[in-house]
Amino acid sequence: MTVVDIRETNRRVIEQFRAGGEVEGMHRERLALLTTTGRLSGEPRTVPMMVHRDGERWLVVASNIGAPHHPDWYLNLEADSRVRVEVDGRSFDAEALPLLGADYVRTWTELEKEYPFLADHQAKARQARRVIPIVELSEED
């Protein structure tokens, strides 16, 4: 079995994304870079992730491939919701706001139709009693 070095993969994806060309193995139009502030270190932490455009909103999903715990980037934004977003050829500061209630339910249903693999992630997360957050990246003025 091949072991994937996720840090090396992320480094490569970030480099290719910022260079403006093709990102190996990924759909550039569905990719964003999210920079959070490390909740323990206070240092900037950048991760590539799938992004979804919902009208005027940019959304990211903290699925962590259905793991029993939230991804580190989500824990970071729980501590500090101010983030930096690189998407669609531009960068902006944003506030990361988890969706709640009916907005969450409606949006999850739409996302699952668009990205069927999310159903598997949700099933795995439910085994650990984890609800997968959906986060809106709201551009700051």
Contact map, one row per residue, 1 for C-alpha under 8 A:
111000000000000000000000000000000000000000000000000000000000000000000000000000000000000000000000000000000000000000000000000000000000000000000
111100000000000000000000000000000000000000000000000000000000000000000000000000000000000000000000000000000000000000000000000000000000000000000
111110000000000000000000000000000000000000000000000000000000000000000000000000000000000000000000000000000000000000000000000000000000000000000
011111001000000000000000000000000000000000000000000000000000000000000000000000000000000000000000000000000000000000000000000000000000000000000
001111111000000000000000000000000000000000000000000000000000000000000000000000000000000000000000000000000000000000000000000000000000000000000
000111111100000000000000000000000000000000000000000000000000000000000000000000000000000000000000000000000000000000000000000000000000000000000
000011111110000000000000000000000000000000000000000000000000000000000000000000000000000000000000000000000000000000000000000000000000000000000
000011111111000000000000000000000000000000000000000000000000000000000000000000000000000000000000000000000000000000000000000000000000000000000
000111111111100000000000000000000000000000000000000000000000000000000000000000000000000000000000000000000000000000000000000000000000000000000
000001111111110000000000000000000000000000000011000000000000000000000000000000000000000000000000000000000000000000000000000000000000000000000
000000111111111000000000000000000000000000000000000000000000000000000000000000000000000000000000000000000000000000000000000000000000000000000
000000011111111100000000000000000000000000000000000000000000000000000000000000000000000000000000000000000000000000000000000000000000000000000
000000001111111110000011000000000000000000000001000000000000000000000000000000000000000000000000000000000000000000000000000000000000000000000
000000000111111111000000000000001000000000000011000000000000000000000000000000000000000000000000000000000000000000000000000000000000000000000
000000000011111111100000000000000000000000000000000000000000000000000000000000000000000000000000000000000000000000000000000000000000000000000
000000000001111111111111000000000000000000000000000000000000000000000000000000000000000000000000000000000000000000000000000000000000000000000
000000000000111111111110000100000000000000000000000000000000000000000000000000000000000000000000000000000000000000000000000000000000000000000
000000000000011111111000000000000000000000000000000000000000000000000000000000000000000000000000000000000000000000000000000000000000000000000
000000000000001111111000000000000000000000000000000000000000000000000000000000000000000000000000000000000000000000000000000000000000000000000
000000000000000111111100000000000000000000000000000000000000000000000000000000000000000010000000000000000000000000000000000000000000000000000
000000000000000111111110000000000000000000000000000000000000000000000000000000000000000000000000000000000000000000000000000000000000000000000
000000000000000110011111000100000000000000000000000000000000000000000000000000000000000000000000000000000000000000000000000000000000000000000
000000000000100110001111111100000000000000000000000000000000000000000000000000000000000000000000000000000000000000000000000000000000000000000
000000000000100100000111110000000000000000000000000000000000000000000000000000000000000000000000000000000000000000000000000000000000000000000
000000000000000000000011111000000000000000000000000000000000000000000000000000000000000000000000000000000000000000000000000000000000000000000
000000000000000000000011111100100000000000000000000000000000000000000000000000000000000000000000000000000000000000000000000000000000000000000
000000000000000000000010111111100000000000000000000000000000000000000000000000000000000000000000000000000000000000000000000000000000000000000
000000000000000010000110011111100000000000000000000000000000000000000000000000000000000000000000000000000000000000000000000000000000000000000
000000000000000000000000001111100000000000000000000000000000000000000000000000000000000100000000000000000000000000000000000000000000000000000
000000000000000000000000001111110000000000000000011100000000000000000000000000000000000000000000000000000000000000000000000000000000000000000
000000000000000000000000011111111000000000000001111000000000000000000000000000000000001000000000000000000000000000000000000000000000000000000
000000000000000000000000000001111100000000000001111000000000000000000000000000000000111100000000000000000000000000000000000000000000000000000
000000000000010000000000000000111110000000000111100000000000000000000000000000000000111000000000000000000000000000000000000000000000000000000
000000000000000000000000000000011111000000000111100000000000000000000000000000000011110000000000000000000000000000000000000000000000000000000
000000000000000000000000000000001111100000011110000000000000000000000000000000000011100000000000000000000000000000000000000000000000000000000
000000000000000000000000000000000111110000011100000000000000000000000000100110011111000000000000000000000000000000000000000000000000000000000
000000000000000000000000000000000011111011111000000000000000000000000000000110010010000000000000000000000000000000000000000000000000000000000
000000000000000000000000000000000001111111111000000000000000000000000000100100000000000000000000000000000000000000000000000000000000000000000
000000000000000000000000000000000000111111000000000000000000000000000000001110110000000000000000000000000000000000000000000000000000000000000
000000000000000000000000000000000000011111000000000000000000000000000000000000000000000000000000000000000000000000000000000000000000000000000
000000000000000000000000000000000000111111100000000000000000000000000000000000000000000000000000000000000000000000000000000000000000000000000
000000000000000000000000000000000000111111110000000000000000000000000000000000000000000000000000000000000000000000000000000000000000000000000
000000000000000000000000000000000000110011111000000000000000000000000000000000000000000000000000000000000000000000000000000000000000000000000
000000000000000000000000000000000011110001111100000000000000000000000000000000000000000000000000000000000000000000000000000000000000000000000
000000000000000000000000000000000011110000111110000000000000000000000000100000000000000000000000000000000000000000000000000000000000000000000
000000000000000000000000000000001111000000011111000000000000000000000000000000000000000000000000000000000000000000000000000000000000000000000
000000000100010000000000000000001110000000001111100000000000000000000000100000000000000000000000000000000000000000000000000000000000000000000
000000000100110000000000000000111100000000000111110000000000000000000000000000000000000000000000000000000000000000000000000000000000000000000
000000000000000000000000000000111100000000000011111000000001000000000000000000000000000000000000000000000000000000000000000000000000000000000
000000000000000000000000000001110000000000000001111100000001100000000000000000000000000000000000000000000000000000000000000000000000000000000
000000000000000000000000000001110000000000000000111110000111100000000000000000000000000000000000000000000000000000000000000000000000000000000
000000000000000000000000000001000000000000000000011111000111000000000000000000000000000000000000000000000000000000000000000000000000000000000
000000000000000000000000000000000000000000000000001111111110000000000000000000000000000000000000000000000000000000000000000000000000000000000
000000000000000000000000000000000000000000000000000111111110000000000000000000000000000000000000000000000000000000000000000000000000000000000
000000000000000000000000000000000000000000000000000011111000000000000000000000000000000000000000000000000000000000000000000000000000000000000
000000000000000000000000000000000000000000000000000011111100000000000000000000000000000000000000000000000000000000000000000000000000000000000
000000000000000000000000000000000000000000000000000011111110000000000000000000000000000000000000000000000000000000000000000000000000000111000
000000000000000000000000000000000000000000000000001111011111000000000000000000000000000000000000000000000000000000000000000000000000000111000
000000000000000000000000000000000000000000000000001111001111100000000000000000000000000000000000000000000000000000000000000000000000011110000
000000000000000000000000000000000000000000000000111100000111110000000000000000000000000000000000000000000000000000000000000000000000011110000
000000000000000000000000000000000000000000000000011000000011111000000000000000000000000000000000000000000000000000000000000000000001111000000
000000000000000000000000000000000000000000000000000000000001111100000110010000000000000000000000000000000000000000000000000000000001111000000
000000000000000000000000000000000000000000000000000000000000111111100110000000000000000000000000000000000000000000000100110010000001100000000
000000000000000000000000000000000000000000000000000000000000011111101110000000000000000000000000000000000000000000000000100000000000000000000
000000000000000000000000000000000000000000000000000000000000001111100000000000000000000000000000000000000000000000000000100000000000000000000
000000000000000000000000000000000000000000000000000000000000001111110000000000000000000000000000000000000000000000000001111110000001000000000
000000000000000000000000000000000000000000000000000000000000001111111100000000000000000000000000000000000000000000000000100110000000000000000
000000000000000000000000000000000000000000000000000000000000000001111100000000000000000000000000000000000000000000000000000110111100000000000
000000000000000000000000000000000000000000000000000000000000000100111110000000000000000000000000000000000000000000000000000010000100000000000
000000000000000000000000000000000000000000000000000000000000011100111111011000000000000000000000000000000000000000000000000000000001000000000
000000000000000000000000000000000000000000000000000000000000011100001111111000000000000000000000000000000000000000000000000000000000000000000
000000000000000000000000000000000000000000000000000000000000000000000111111100000000000000000000000000000000000000000000000000000000000000000
000000000000000000000000000000000001010000001010000000000000000000000011111110000000000000000000000000000000000000000000000000000000000000000
000000000000000000000000000000000000000000000000000000000000010000000111111111000000000000000000000000000000000000000000000000000000000000000
000000000000000000000000000000000000001000000000000000000000000000000111111111100000000000000000000000000000000000000000000000000000000000000
000000000000000000000000000000000001111000000000000000000000000000000001111111111000000000000000000000000000000000000000000000000000000000000
000000000000000000000000000000000001101000000000000000000000000000000000111111111110000000000001000000000000000000000000000000000000000000000
000000000000000000000000000000000000000000000000000000000000000000000000011111111000000000000000000000000000000000000000000000000000000000000
000000000000000000000000000000000000001000000000000000000000000000000000001111111000000000000000000000000000000000000000000000000000000000000
000000000000000000000000000000000001101000000000000000000000000000000000000111111110000000000000000000000000000000000000000000000000000000000
000000000000000000000000000000000001000000000000000000000000000000000000000111111110000000000011100000000000000000000000000000000000000000000
000000000000000000000000000000000001000000000000000000000000000000000000000010011111000000001111000000000000000000000000000000000000000000000
000000000000000000000000000000000111100000000000000000000000000000000000000010011111100000001111000000000000000000000000000000000000000000000
000000000000000000000000000000000111000000000000000000000000000000000000000000000111110000111100000000000000000000000000000000000000000000000
000000000000000000000000000000011110000000000000000000000000000000000000000000000011111000111100000000000000000000000000000000000000000010000
000000000000000000000000000000011100000000000000000000000000000000000000000000000001111111110000000000000000000000000000000000000000000000000
000000000000000000000000000000111000000000000000000000000000000000000000000000000000111111100000000000000000000000000000000000000000000000000
000000000000000000000000000010010000000000000000000000000000000000000000000000000000011111000000000000000000000000000000000000000000000000000
000000000000000000010000000000000000000000000000000000000000000000000000000000000000011111100000000000000000000000000000000000000000000000000
000000000000000000000000000000000000000000000000000000000000000000000000000000000000011111110000000000000000000000000000000000000000000000000
000000000000000000000000000000000000000000000000000000000000000000000000000000000001111011111000000000000000000000000000000000000000000000000
000000000000000000000000000000000000000000000000000000000000000000000000000000000001110001111100000000000000000000000000000000000000000000110
000000000000000000000000000000000000000000000000000000000000000000000000000000000111100000111110000000000000000000000000000000000000000000110
000000000000000000000000000000000000000000000000000000000000000000000000000000000111100000011111000000000000000000000000000000000000000011110
000000000000000000000000000000000000000000000000000000000000000000000000000000001110000000001111100000000000000000000000000000000000000111110
000000000000000000000000000000000000000000000000000000000000000000000000000010001110000000000111110000000000000000000000000000000000001111000
000000000000000000000000000000000000000000000000000000000000000000000000000000001000000000000011111000000000000000000000000000000000001111000
000000000000000000000000000000000000000000000000000000000000000000000000000000000000000000000001111100000000000000000000000000000000111100000
000000000000000000000000000000000000000000000000000000000000000000000000000000000000000000000000111110110000000000000000000000000000111100000
000000000000000000000000000000000000000000000000000000000000000000000000000000000000000000000000011111111000000000000000000000000000000000000
000000000000000000000000000000000000000000000000000000000000000000000000000000000000000000000000001111111000000000000000000000000000000000000
000000000000000000000000000000000000000000000000000000000000000000000000000000000000000000000000000111111100000000000000000000000000000000000
000000000000000000000000000000000000000000000000000000000000000000000000000000000000000000000000001111111110000000000000000000000000000000000
000000000000000000000000000000000000000000000000000000000000000000000000000000000000000000000000001111111111000000000000000000000000010000000
000000000000000000000000000000000000000000000000000000000000000000000000000000000000000000000000000111111111100000000000000000000000000000000
000000000000000000000000000000000000000000000000000000000000000000000000000000000000000000000000000001111111110000000000000000000000000000000
000000000000000000000000000000000000000000000000000000000000000000000000000000000000000000000000000000111111111000000000000000000000000000000
000000000000000000000000000000000000000000000000000000000000000000000000000000000000000000000000000000011111111100000000000000000000010000000
000000000000000000000000000000000000000000000000000000000000000000000000000000000000000000000000000000001111111110000000000000000000000000000
000000000000000000000000000000000000000000000000000000000000000000000000000000000000000000000000000000000111111111000000000000000000000000000
000000000000000000000000000000000000000000000000000000000000000000000000000000000000000000000000000000000011111111110100000000000000000000000
000000000000000000000000000000000000000000000000000000000000000000000000000000000000000000000000000000000001111111111110000000000000000000000
000000000000000000000000000000000000000000000000000000000000000000000000000000000000000000000000000000000000111111110000000000000000000000000
000000000000000000000000000000000000000000000000000000000000000000000000000000000000000000000000000000000000011111110000000000000000000000000
000000000000000000000000000000000000000000000000000000000000000000000000000000000000000000000000000000000000001111111100000000000000000000000
000000000000000000000000000000000000000000000000000000000000000000000000000000000000000000000000000000000000001111111111000000000000000000000
000000000000000000000000000000000000000000000000000000000000000000000000000000000000000000000000000000000000000100111111100000000000000000000
000000000000000000000000000000000000000000000000000000000000001000000000000000000000000000000000000000000000001100111111110000000000000000000
000000000000000000000000000000000000000000000000000000000000000000000000000000000000000000000000000000000000000100011111111000000000000000000
000000000000000000000000000000000000000000000000000000000000000001000000000000000000000000000000000000000000000000011111111100000000000000000
000000000000000000000000000000000000000000000000000000000000001111100000000000000000000000000000000000000000000000001111111110000000000000000
000000000000000000000000000000000000000000000000000000000000001001000000000000000000000000000000000000000000000000000111111111000011000000000
000000000000000000000000000000000000000000000000000000000000000001000000000000000000000000000000000000000000000000000011111111100000000000000
000000000000000000000000000000000000000000000000000000000000000001110000000000000000000000000000000000000000000000000001111111110000000000000
000000000000000000000000000000000000000000000000000000000000001001111000000000000000000000000000000000000000000000000000111111111111000000000
000000000000000000000000000000000000000000000000000000000000000000000000000000000000000000000000000000000000000000000000011111111110000000000
000000000000000000000000000000000000000000000000000000000000000000010000000000000000000000000000000000000000000000000000001111111100000000000
000000000000000000000000000000000000000000000000000000000000000000010000000000000000000000000000000000000000000000000000000111111100000000000
000000000000000000000000000000000000000000000000000000000000000000010000000000000000000000000000000000000000000000000000000011111110000000000
000000000000000000000000000000000000000000000000000000000000000000011000000000000000000000000000000000000000000000000000000011111111000000000
000000000000000000000000000000000000000000000000000000000000000000000000000000000000000000000000000000000000000000000000010011001111100000000
000000000000000000000000000000000000000000000000000000000000111001000100000000000000000000000000000000000000000000000000010010000111110000000
000000000000000000000000000000000000000000000000000000000000111000000000000000000000000000000000011000000000000000000000000000000011111000000
000000000000000000000000000000000000000000000000000000000011110000000000000000000000000000000000011000010001000000000000000000000001111100000
000000000000000000000000000000000000000000000000000000000011110000000000000000000000000000000001111000000000000000000000000000000000111110000
000000000000000000000000000000000000000000000000000000001111000000000000000000000000000000000011111000000000000000000000000000000000011111000
000000000000000000000000000000000000000000000000000000001111000000000000000000000000100000000111100000000000000000000000000000000000001111100
000000000000000000000000000000000000000000000000000000001100000000000000000000000000000000000111100000000000000000000000000000000000000111110
000000000000000000000000000000000000000000000000000000000000000000000000000000000000000000011110000000000000000000000000000000000000000011111
000000000000000000000000000000000000000000000000000000000000000000000000000000000000000000011110000000000000000000000000000000000000000001111
000000000000000000000000000000000000000000000000000000000000000000000000000000000000000000000000000000000000000000000000000000000000000000111
